[in-house]
Amino acid sequence: MTVVTVHEAKTHLSRLLAQVEAGEEVIVARADHPVARLVPFEPADRPPRPLGRLRDRARIGDQNWGDAEVQALLEGVE
């Protein structure tokens, strides 16, 4: 693990990113107090779900929601 100052991080960012790509952790400190940690990026395990997959399959029934204000919000009426 490497600890660098903010100034060093700005000056040598490309070198630090190469270290991170190689699997090393880099800590950026300000006045001897750690403020950030550079670690390799790990993509999400699965792609985001597309919006609208259940369109026309799920419906809000005609049940009484109890509060007219809540029912108006659900129906998109203002």
C-alpha positions in Angstrom: 0.0 0.0 0.0 1.3 3.4 -1.0 0.5 6.6 0.8 0.9 9.9 -1.2 0.0 13.5 -0.6 -2.6 15.4 -2.7 0.2 17.2 -4.4 2.0 14.0 -5.3 -1.2 12.4 -6.5 -1.9 15.4 -8.8 1.7 15.3 -10.1 2.0 11.5 -10.6 -1.6 10.4 -11.3 -0.7 8.3 -14.3 1.9 6.4 -12.4 -0.4 5.9 -9.5 -3.2 4.6 -11.8 -0.7 2.1 -13.2 0.0 0.9 -9.7 -3.7 0.5 -9.0 -4.2 -1.4 -12.3 -1.4 -3.7 -11.1 -3.5 -4.4 -8.0 -1.9 -2.1 -5.5 -4.0 0.2 -3.2 -3.0 3.9 -3.0 -4.0 6.2 -0.2 -4.2 9.9 -0.8 -3.6 12.0 2.4 -3.9 15.6 3.3 -1.7 16.8 6.2 -1.0 13.1 7.2 -4.7 12.3 7.3 -6.0 9.8 4.8 -8.8 11.3 2.7 -9.2 8.9 -0.3 -8.3 5.4 -1.4 -7.6 4.4 -5.0 -8.5 0.8 -5.7 -9.1 -1.1 -9.0 -12.6 -0.6 -10.5 -14.8 -3.7 -10.3 -17.8 -3.6 -12.7 -21.2 -4.7 -11.5 -21.9 -8.5 -11.6 -24.9 -8.0 -13.8 -26.1 -5.4 -16.3 -28.9 -3.0 -15.1 -32.4 -4.1 -15.7 -34.2 -2.4 -18.6 -37.1 -0.1 -17.6 -40.6 -1.0 -18.6 -40.2 -4.8 -18.6 -43.5 -5.3 -16.9 -45.4 -2.7 -18.9 -49.0 -4.0 -19.5 -48.5 -6.9 -17.1 -48.8 -5.1 -13.7 -51.9 -3.1 -12.8 -53.1 -1.1 -9.9 -56.5 -2.5 -9.0 -59.6 -0.6 -8.3 -59.3 -1.1 -4.5 -59.8 1.9 -2.2 -56.4 3.4 -1.3 -58.1 5.2 1.7 -56.6 8.6 1.1 -57.8 10.6 -1.9 -54.4 12.5 -2.0 -52.4 9.2 -2.2 -54.8 7.8 -4.9 -54.5 11.0 -6.9 -50.6 10.7 -6.8 -50.8 7.1 -7.9 -53.1 7.9 -10.8 -51.0 10.9 -11.8 -53.7 13.5 -11.1 -52.7 16.7 -9.3 
